[in-house]
């Protein structure tokens, strides 16, 4: 996946109001979101599957890759573009075998060792964080800007930074060599997701 644009990578949070949830994703894409990852840690399989199908309609319309967090079965069931796994999920090499060579596989890695292993096991990109304190994922290890740079420099696949990234602090990640910003609340909780996406993207591109 050499042409994968990771510049603004949206990770969804829990959806209570499905219509608002879907609208936020669509507005985010209109503002420049380049990848969408659905993360539903507590949803039943059928609910996750049904929601993923609805999101896929939107991502397909705008030709944006759809990644499923953690659930390889759901990713395969809806023919998503890829799957993202963490250190306590299905191992990357097994995930790669299950989804085949053409799907995108992303891996969360907080250290150089984890990132290098993921690359060797067939990952297409790495998500590294949390780069700032975050309430979205309270078990995420926090890393420094230097740690982030070290991970970027240690592998040949792209790295997206995740964790507490906002319009106020995104510019602090300049000169780290990352391929993109991965955000949750900065877009999902925004009153104007399109505008927030445009601003985040312009910060990243500058």
ZALUM-507797 format. One line per 5 residues: number of its first residue (from 1); for each residue z, y, x of N, C-alpha, C, O, CB. Coordinates in steps of 0.001 Angstrom, whole numbers, plus 500000, padded with zeros to 6 digits. Glycine has a CB too. Layout:
# residues N
NUM	Z,Y,X,Z,Y,X,Z,Y,X,Z,Y,X,Z,Y,X; ...
END
This chain:
# residues 206
1	500000,498790,500842,500000,500000,500000,500000,501255,500873,500933,502057,500827,501231,500009,499050; 498942,501414,501667,498886,502537,502606,498752,503881,501907,499151,504913,502447,497734,502351,503562; 498182,503864,500693,497926,505139,500025,499033,505490,499033,498844,506340,498162,496581,505093,499308; 500171,504845,499165,501282,505078,498240,501871,506466,498471,502339,506785,499564,502374,503992,498407; 501840,507279,497428,502385,508635,497527,503844,508614,497058,504120,508451,495869,501537,509651,496677
6	504761,508779,497995,506194,508695,497687,506859,510067,497634,508085,510161,497579,506897,507832,498719; 506055,511132,497651,506630,512469,497853,507718,512859,496844,508715,513482,497211,505537,513484,497795; 507519,512489,495574,508570,512759,494582,508774,511500,493745,507990,511186,492849,508197,513988,493668; 509841,510800,494066,510115,509452,493555,511259,509549,492553,512409,509794,492918,510468,508454,494721; 510915,509350,491276,511913,509480,490211,512555,508132,489901,511862,507156,489613,511272,510065,488941
11	513893,508087,489964,514643,506911,489520,515325,507286,488207,516030,508292,488133,515698,506438,490607; 515114,506484,487185,515681,506824,485881,517167,506453,485827,517637,505603,486583,514908,506107,484752; 517881,507099,484929,519258,506683,484673,519316,506100,483264,518293,505990,482590,520263,507883,484836; 520490,505735,482833,520651,505024,481567,520076,505832,480401,520213,507053,480339,522132,504718,481316; 519427,505111,479482,518764,505783,478367,519462,505494,477044,519464,504357,476570,517302,505355,478289
16	520052,506520,476453,520626,506368,475115,519623,506851,474063,519442,506224,473019,521963,507154,474997; 518988,507966,474361,517972,508522,473473,516602,508207,474077,516130,508909,474971,518169,510074,473273; 515976,507150,473580,514743,506646,474204,513616,507681,474175,512877,507833,475147,514283,505369,473501; 513496,508381,473062,512412,509366,472961,512562,510479,473997,511594,510885,474640,512375,509971,471554; 513790,510959,474143,514064,512005,475143,513827,511462,476556,513258,512137,477414,515526,512530,475004
21	514276,510234,476767,514109,509536,478050,512621,509476,478435,512243,509839,479549,514706,508097,477972; 511800,509019,477507,510360,508889,477771,509713,510255,477963,508834,510414,478811,509668,508138,476622; 510140,511233,477185,509598,512582,477304,509942,513196,478661,509118,513873,479276,510130,513470,476173; 511180,512948,479121,511612,513463,480428,510744,512884,481542,510332,513601,482453,513103,513128,480682; 510471,511584,481461,509627,510937,482470,508222,511549,482458,507657,511859,483507,509552,509406,482219
26	507671,511717,481256,506307,512264,481155,506250,513698,481679,505316,514061,482393,505815,512219,479693; 507240,514510,481327,507277,515896,481816,507434,515926,483343,506824,516747,484027,508438,516680,481143; 508264,515013,483858,508444,514913,485309,507134,514599,486011,506819,515187,487046,509479,513846,485645; 506366,513661,485439,505066,513299,486018,504123,514502,485967,503387,514758,486920,504443,512088,485264; 504147,515232,484865,503302,516430,484754,503658,517450,485835,502809,518223,486279,503450,517067,483357
31	504920,517440,486247,505373,518366,487288,505176,517847,488701,505451,518555,489669,506813,518682,487085; 504700,516608,488826,504377,516109,490165,505088,514837,490611,504909,514412,491752,504671,517152,491131; 505890,514216,489747,506504,512935,490114,505392,511945,490472,504446,511765,489705,507399,512376,488944; 505510,511299,491648,504428,510439,492143,504720,508949,491994,503806,508126,492063,504159,510748,493590; 505995,508598,491791,506391,507205,491546,507554,507233,490554,508416,508109,490623,506796,506462,492893
36	507572,506263,489626,508696,506135,488703,509335,504758,488892,508659,503730,488868,508235,506339,487222; 510650,504770,489078,511395,503517,489136,512362,503468,487953,513152,504390,487750,512160,503378,490493; 512294,502388,487175,513250,502223,486073,514446,501449,486581,514326,500339,487099,512602,501496,484857; 515607,502068,486417,516855,501381,486789,517737,501280,485555,518205,502288,485024,517603,502135,487948; 517956,500060,485110,518800,499806,483935,519785,498708,484317,519521,497525,484101,517939,499393,482668
41	520909,499099,484880,521849,498114,485420,522586,497336,484337,523063,496231,484593,522851,498801,486310; 522686,497891,483135,523505,497242,482107,522703,496746,480912,523261,496136,480000,524558,498191,481629; 521404,497003,480909,520600,496639,479730,520372,495138,479642,520242,494459,480660,519254,497360,479762; 520325,494626,478413,519916,493235,478194,518452,493100,478609,517703,494077,478633,520121,492803,476690; 518067,491875,478931,516697,491640,479401,515650,492121,478399,514676,492770,478780,516489,490160,479682
46	515847,491806,477124,514851,492194,476116,514755,493714,475992,513659,494262,475876,515203,491576,474751; 515903,494393,476016,515901,495864,475934,515196,496468,477148,514404,497402,477025,517350,496409,475833; 515502,495916,478315,514882,496395,479555,513367,496185,479483,512589,497080,479811,515480,495658,480798; 512972,495009,479055,511551,494666,478940,510829,495631,477990,509767,496159,478323,511389,493211,478444; 511403,495851,476828,510782,496738,475833,510685,498179,476324,509675,498853,476121,511572,496696,474530
51	511765,498642,476980,511772,500005,477527,510721,500132,478635,509988,501119,478706,513183,500371,478073; 510666,499118,479491,509708,499142,480613,508267,499208,480107,507431,499892,480698,509892,497896,481507; 507979,498501,479021,506630,498547,478441,506287,499964,477973,505162,500434,478146,506516,497556,477259; 507273,500631,477382,507041,502006,476903,506806,502959,478073,505928,503821,478023,508241,502496,476057; 507603,502789,479124,507427,503645,480308,506069,503365,480952,505396,504279,481430,508576,503411,481338
56	505676,502085,480958,504399,501714,481582,503212,502401,480898,502234,502763,481551,504213,500191,481539; 503310,502574,479584,502231,503282,478868,502035,504686,479448,500911,505162,479610,502550,503372,477346; 503166,505330,479756,503110,506699,480307,502592,506685,481742,501695,507454,482089,504507,507365,480257; 503156,505813,482574,502750,505804,483992,501280,505405,484140,500582,505908,485021,503642,504835,484803; 500813,504498,483276,499404,504078,483326,498494,505246,482946,497444,505458,483554,499154,502869,482377
61	498917,505995,481933,498143,507157,481466,497916,508164,482596,496844,508759,482703,498865,507844,480290; 498939,508345,483435,498839,509337,484518,498550,508688,485876,498536,509361,486907,500132,510149,484604; 498322,507377,485859,498006,506656,487094,499094,506799,488166,498809,507016,489344,496685,507149,487646; 500341,506669,487719,501493,506743,488625,502106,505341,488729,502296,504685,487704,502561,507799,488116; 502417,504870,489932,502992,503533,490073,504358,503410,489381,505194,504311,489447,503130,503184,491551
66	504552,502265,488718,505823,501969,488064,506529,500857,488827,505987,499770,489023,505608,501568,486579; 507745,501157,489250,508568,500206,490005,509759,499800,489144,510363,500644,488482,509048,500821,491365; 510094,498526,489149,511268,498045,488419,512395,497790,489413,512198,497115,490424,510938,496749,487608; 513565,498324,489128,514704,498128,490013,515291,496738,489805,515639,496366,488684,515775,499208,489773; 515399,495974,490886,516233,494762,490898,515650,493561,490150,515752,492432,490629,517559,495081,490313
71	515047,493785,488997,514657,492678,488118,513211,492244,488355,512276,492772,487754,514842,493079,486656; 513059,491271,489246,511737,490748,489566,511081,490156,488312,509873,490282,488117,511832,489683,490682; 511899,489504,487458,511353,488878,486248,510737,489919,485308,509653,489709,484762,512454,488095,485513; 511437,491039,485126,510918,492098,484253,509657,492716,484866,508692,493006,484158,511998,493192,484016; 509675,492913,486174,508505,493486,486859,507275,492608,486648,506186,493108,486368,508787,493651,488372
76	507457,491296,486785,506336,490371,486589,505928,490308,485118,504741,490243,484801,506705,488966,487095; 506918,490327,484223,506640,490191,482785,505776,491332,482256,504915,491115,481403,507947,490135,482002; 506004,492548,482757,505217,493689,482253,504077,494052,483204,503352,495020,482974,506126,494911,482045; 503923,493265,484277,502913,493547,485298,503075,494962,485855,502123,495739,485918,501500,493368,484717; 504306,495270,486255,504585,496559,486896,503905,496607,488256,503455,495584,488773,506114,496790,487044
81	503835,497799,488829,503191,497939,490143,504052,497403,491266,503551,497090,492345,502861,499388,490413; 505368,497296,491011,506225,496797,492074,507665,496659,491653,508026,496847,490492,506141,497690,493256; 508475,496324,492635,509898,496087,492392,510693,496666,493563,510222,496682,494700,510197,494556,492211; 511893,497135,493269,512769,497674,494318,514065,496874,494337,514708,496700,493302,513061,499197,494088; 514443,496389,495508,515659,495573,495616,516652,496195,496587,516276,496849,497560,515312,494147,496066
86	517936,495973,496293,519001,496448,497170,519495,495324,498059,518973,494209,498026,520161,497027,496351; 520511,495633,498856,521027,494650,499804,521742,493488,499119,521919,492431,499724,521969,495320,500772; 522154,493671,497867,522844,492580,497169,521967,491956,496083,522441,491152,495280,524147,493090,496552; 520668,492338,496063,519733,491780,495093,518970,490614,495731,519345,490126,496797,518746,492872,494585; 517906,490178,495071,517028,489143,495607,516540,489569,496991,516090,490703,497158,515825,488881,494651
91	516622,488671,498001,516170,489057,499346,514703,489501,499342,513891,489007,498560,516358,487886,500325; 514391,490428,500220,513052,491015,500256,511970,489966,500480,510939,489999,499808,512974,492068,501344; 512183,489023,501419,511133,488032,501697,510882,487130,500490,509744,486739,500232,511515,487178,502915; 511937,486801,499755,511798,485982,498540,511096,486798,497449,510216,486297,496749,513196,485484,498039; 511506,488067,497322,510863,488965,496359,509363,489044,496627,508549,488959,495707,511493,490375,496423
96	509016,489205,497887,507595,489301,498271,506835,488035,497878,505714,488107,497375,507460,489544,499791; 507452,486879,498111,506804,485613,497724,506583,485552,496207,505537,485096,495743,507660,484405,498184; 507564,486008,495455,507486,485944,493992,506442,486889,493417,505713,486525,492493,508834,486260,493391; 506366,488104,493958,505444,489096,493365,504055,489058,493978,503114,489620,493418,506013,490489,493521; 503917,488398,495126,502618,488309,495781,502336,489489,496696,503136,490418,496796,501536,488204,494751
101	501186,489441,497364,500890,490431,498409,500478,491801,497886,500531,492785,498624,499809,489912,499287; 500062,491877,496605,499475,493127,496115,500453,494074,495431,500125,495236,495190,498385,492812,495170; 501646,493589,495118,502637,494447,494463,503406,495252,495519,503496,494865,496684,503620,493595,493601; 503950,496375,495071,504783,497209,495950,506191,496608,495986,506754,496270,494945,504820,498709,495453; 506749,496479,497179,508152,496055,497299,508902,497108,498107,508558,497398,499253,508270,494637,497975
106	509933,497671,497484,510790,498638,498169,512167,498052,498361,512613,497217,497575,510873,499957,497387; 512841,498491,499409,514180,497971,499712,515121,499124,500048,514761,500039,500789,514126,496956,500887; 516343,499067,499489,517380,500026,499881,517978,499579,501207,518399,498432,501351,518489,500149,498782; 518014,500488,502173,518578,500170,503483,519307,501388,504024,518752,502486,504069,517475,499710,504471; 520563,501187,504438,521355,502323,504920,521456,502360,506441,521942,503336,507014,522747,502273,504322
111	520997,501297,507090,521097,501226,508555,519753,500830,509160,518866,500323,508473,522194,500217,508982; 519627,501077,510465,518413,500700,511193,518173,499201,511086,517047,498754,510869,518513,501118,512672; 519249,498428,511241,519134,496963,511188,518593,496492,509831,517700,495647,509765,520505,496313,511462; 519149,497050,508758,518691,496680,507407,517231,497077,507190,516454,496334,506590,519580,497348,506337; 516874,498264,507689,515506,498767,507516,514499,497909,508286,513433,497580,507766,515413,500231,507979
116	514839,497554,509516,513935,496736,510330,513759,495348,509729,512661,494792,509736,514462,496623,511764; 514846,494796,509214,514762,493477,508566,513854,493548,507340,513018,492670,507121,516174,492972,508160; 514029,494607,506542,513208,494777,505334,511724,494877,505695,510869,494280,505041,513650,496036,504552; 511438,495646,506750,510038,495780,507173,509476,494418,507581,508372,494047,507183,509913,496788,508347; 510242,493685,508372,509806,492357,508815,509638,491386,507650,508814,490474,507704,510802,491787,509815
121	510425,491591,506599,510390,490691,505442,509328,491071,504414,509191,490416,503381,511740,490670,504775; 508571,492142,504707,507431,492461,503848,507579,493669,502950,506786,493847,502026,507142,491320,503015; 508590,494519,503201,508758,495725,502373,507632,496724,502647,507105,496806,503757,510137,496388,502644; 507280,497477,501605,506267,498532,501739,506883,499882,502066,506247,500733,502687,505453,498642,500463; 508124,500072,501642,508822,501323,501920,510325,501060,501842,510770,500034,501328,508391,502450,500916
126	511092,502015,502367,512554,501921,502377,513138,503109,501618,512639,504229,501727,513104,501877,503839; 514195,502859,500850,514978,503944,500262,516296,504029,501021,517029,503043,501104,515220,503716,498723; 516600,505193,501572,517795,505336,502408,518722,506423,501881,518276,507525,501561,517399,505649,503848; 519990,506118,501792,520978,507085,501294,522341,506427,501175,522519,505295,501625,520544,507662,499927; 523304,507113,500581,523114,508397,499933,523184,509533,500964,524103,509610,501779,524168,508600,498830
131	522168,510415,500891,522116,511510,501863,523057,512655,501489,523470,513433,502348,520692,512034,501983; 523388,512751,500211,524396,513701,499732,525311,512950,498758,524918,511916,498219,523726,514964,499040; 526519,513456,498530,527405,512782,497573,526730,512679,496206,526091,513628,495752,528752,513538,497451; 526874,511528,495552,526224,511326,494266,527154,510641,493280,527935,509759,493637,524954,510512,494438; 527047,511069,492037,527849,510437,490979,527054,509345,490278,527608,508544,489524,528319,511487,489953
136	525730,509320,490536,524875,508363,489839,525129,506936,490288,525083,505996,489494,523422,508713,490052; 525399,506794,491589,525557,505442,492131,526776,505464,493044,526667,505760,494234,524262,504963,492909; 527923,505153,492482,529164,505364,493228,529388,504357,494350,530282,504546,495175,530322,505315,492291; 528582,503277,494396,528768,502306,495472,527817,502552,496640,527790,501773,497593,528573,500899,494940; 527035,503635,496571,526060,503892,497630,526756,504371,498901,527558,505304,498857,525024,504931,497168
141	526446,503723,500052,527031,504194,501305,526452,505571,501648,525271,505822,501407,526766,503178,502460; 527269,506457,502206,526717,507766,502549,526291,507765,504013,526922,507141,504865,527751,508895,502278; 525202,508483,504277,524680,508540,505640,524428,509996,506026,524268,510862,505166,523376,507703,505770; 524397,510247,507330,524148,511606,507820,522646,511827,507985,521846,510895,507906,524885,511853,509166; 522295,513076,508215,520892,513420,508448,520378,512713,509709,519226,512284,509768,520722,514958,508578
146	521247,512603,510708,520864,511901,511944,520625,510417,511690,519696,509824,512240,521949,512076,513017; 521485,509815,510841,521286,508409,510471,519918,508229,509812,519191,507275,510089,522414,507924,509518; 519598,509159,508946,518335,509106,508210,517156,509163,509177,516214,508376,509075,518250,510264,507191; 517223,510104,510116,516154,510237,511110,516006,508963,511933,514901,508528,512257,516429,511429,512035; 517162,508377,512261,517166,507153,513064,516449,506016,512330,515678,505264,512925,518612,506738,513405
151	516719,505906,511030,516049,504878,510223,514544,505137,510192,513747,504222,510398,516623,504850,508777; 514161,506390,509935,512738,506762,509883,512036,506387,511187,510936,505835,511175,512581,508276,509613; 512691,506696,512315,512077,506473,513629,512038,505000,514038,511308,504625,514956,512825,507259,514676; 512831,504164,513349,512965,502769,513795,511948,501823,513161,511838,500664,513560,514353,502274,513490; 511198,502326,512164,510267,501449,511443,508905,502120,511265,508752,503323,511478,510849,501063,510069
156	507923,501310,510868,506559,501826,510700,506169,501994,509240,505028,502341,508937,505573,500906,511378; 507111,501749,508334,506824,501949,506916,507560,503207,506442,508550,503612,507052,507247,500694,506071; 507078,503826,505353,507680,505097,504927,509107,504954,504396,509517,503896,503919,506822,505728,503866; 509843,506060,504498,511232,506111,504037,511378,507245,503030,510929,508364,503277,512217,506303,505234; 512014,506949,501885,512389,508027,500962,513901,508201,501027,514656,507234,501131,511919,507717,499491
161	514318,509457,500962,515755,509754,500973,516248,509793,499542,515573,510325,498662,516056,511104,501699; 517432,509227,499305,517995,509207,497958,519482,509536,498001,520164,509300,498999,517768,507837,497295; 519960,510083,496898,521405,510294,496784,521788,511754,496714,521854,512435,497737,522107,509659,497940; 522040,512238,495517,522568,513584,495353,521625,514703,495717,522066,515826,495964,523770,513723,496146; 520313,514417,495758,519344,515456,496129,519119,516399,494948,518824,515966,493834,517997,514820,496583
166	519263,517696,495217,519098,518727,494184,518156,519817,494684,517746,519816,495845,520471,519339,493788; 517823,520743,493794,516997,521885,494201,517699,522719,495267,517059,523380,496085,516658,522761,492987; 519034,522674,495237,519817,523504,496171,519890,522910,497579,520000,523649,498557,521227,523694,495633; 519830,521571,497687,520033,520989,499028,518815,520265,499599,518843,519821,500747,521178,520029,498983; 517741,520141,498807,516575,519350,499253,515996,519850,500574,515511,519065,501388,515488,519378,498185
171	516056,521181,500776,515459,521726,502011,516243,521342,503263,515739,521498,504376,515372,523243,501921; 517468,520842,503098,518242,520379,504263,517658,519118,504878,518036,518736,505986,519688,520124,503865; 516737,518467,504170,516144,517221,504667,514861,517463,505449,514178,516519,505846,515863,516281,503512; 514536,518745,505669,513354,519066,506473,513522,518473,507876,514636,518320,508377,513132,520615,506549; 512390,518149,508487,512372,517637,509876,513039,516260,510025,513406,515875,511135,513071,518632,510797
176	513197,515533,508947,513753,514177,509092,512645,513130,509143,512894,511975,509490,514716,513863,507932; 511417,513534,508796,510293,512597,508845,510161,511713,507614,509366,510773,507607,510424,511733,510045; 510935,512008,506570,510878,511180,505362,509537,511354,504642,508863,512375,504783,512042,511535,504411; 509171,510326,503868,507901,510352,503127,508073,510950,501746,507096,511210,501044,507324,508947,503007; 509347,511171,501353,509554,511740,500036,511009,511855,499649,511905,511357,500330,508845,510930,499029
181	511217,512539,498515,512548,512712,497941,512678,511787,496739,511793,511748,495885,512803,514199,497534; 513768,511049,496672,514030,510213,495512,515188,510823,494736,516282,510997,495271,514342,508745,495930; 514941,511143,493476,515953,511848,492690,516197,511159,491347,515324,510480,490807,515530,513300,492462; 517386,511350,490835,517735,510858,489502,518073,512080,488635,517247,512556,487856,518947,509831,489558; 519309,512573,488792,519825,513647,487917,519019,514936,487998,518873,515635,486995,521260,513946,488269
186	518492,515262,489178,517769,516528,489354,516592,516658,488390,516168,517766,488060,517271,516650,490789; 516071,515522,487945,515003,515545,486945,515495,515009,485599,515260,515631,484563,513800,514722,487431; 516176,513862,485607,516577,513224,484344,517555,514079,483532,517563,514031,482302,517209,511869,484630; 518380,514864,484238,519364,515700,483532,518904,517146,483378,519652,517999,482900,520691,515671,484268; 517673,517408,483787,517173,518782,483755,516746,519191,482344,516220,518379,481583,515999,518939,484723
191	516980,520460,482009,516510,520996,480733,514997,521202,480749,514346,521256,479705,517218,522318,480415; 514456,521315,481969,513006,521480,482112,512525,520571,483244,512334,521024,484372,512627,522980,482395; 512326,519253,482927,511991,518294,483981,510689,518612,484710,510551,518336,485902,511901,516921,483397; 509738,519195,483983,508456,519533,484622,508666,520593,485702,508187,520458,486828,507432,520037,483568; 509385,521639,485338,509656,522731,486284,510493,522241,487469,510230,522595,488618,510381,523891,485571
196	511500,521425,487172,512345,520886,488254,511516,520050,489223,511715,520115,490436,513495,520033,487674; 510584,519264,488681,509711,518439,489522,508820,519310,490394,508655,519056,491587,508851,517506,488656; 508250,520336,489783,507371,521246,490535,508135,521895,491685,507625,522002,492800,506784,522334,489605; 509361,522326,491401,510161,522999,492437,510541,522035,493567,510435,522370,494747,511436,523605,491816; 510984,520830,493181,511344,519832,494202,510157,519503,495103,510286,519391,496322,511863,518548,493537
201	508998,519351,494466,507792,519001,495221,507404,520133,496152,506981,519897,497284,506629,518673,494270; 507547,521368,495676,507168,522488,496534,508136,522632,497704,507734,523027,498798,507120,523788,495726; 509410,522313,497477,510379,522311,498590,509994,521243,499602,509986,521490,500808,511829,522065,498072; 509673,520050,499099,509304,518954,500014,508031,519283,500787,507959,519064,501996,509115,517641,499232; 507033,519806,500091,505736,520071,500739,505766,521259,501693,504885,521401,502542,504681,520311,499689
206	506788,522121,501554,506861,523277,502443,507529,522880,503752,507687,523716,504642,507627,524438,501773
END
